[in-house]
Amino acid sequence: MSTSLYVFSIGLPFATILLVFGMRYIAQIQQAKARLASDEAYHQIAEKAVADHGAAATALTSIETRLAAIEKILKDVG
């Protein structure tokens, strides 16, 4: 058996192991990036929901004020 074939046959399993662990490491990095992007999207949705809730509360207060004025007018007329 030649020396180069021997070194190749010994090094191939080690290279395979390194390749597998490298691929797993890269996959974990990509999963972490995707999770971070997803968390950021949920954060933006929550911020928008809070802002929309505030706008709805303001609109509701305005409607209640106008309704109270209409009721007062109707009581005065009736």
MORACOR-V27985 format. One line per field, one symbol per residue. psi: psi as a letter, one per 20 degrees, with the letter a starting at -180 (. if undefined). burial: b if it has 24 or more other ideal C-beta (glycine too) atoms within 12 Angstrom, else e. A space follows every 50 residues. Layout:
psi = ???
burial = ???
//
This chain:
psi = pqghhggghhhghghgghgghghggghhghhgghgghghhghghggghgg ghgghhggggggghghghgghgghhhg.
burial = eeeeeeeeeeeeeeeeeeeeeeeeeeeeeeeeeeeeeeeeeeeeeeeeee eeeeeeeeeeeeeeeeeeeeeeeeeeee
//
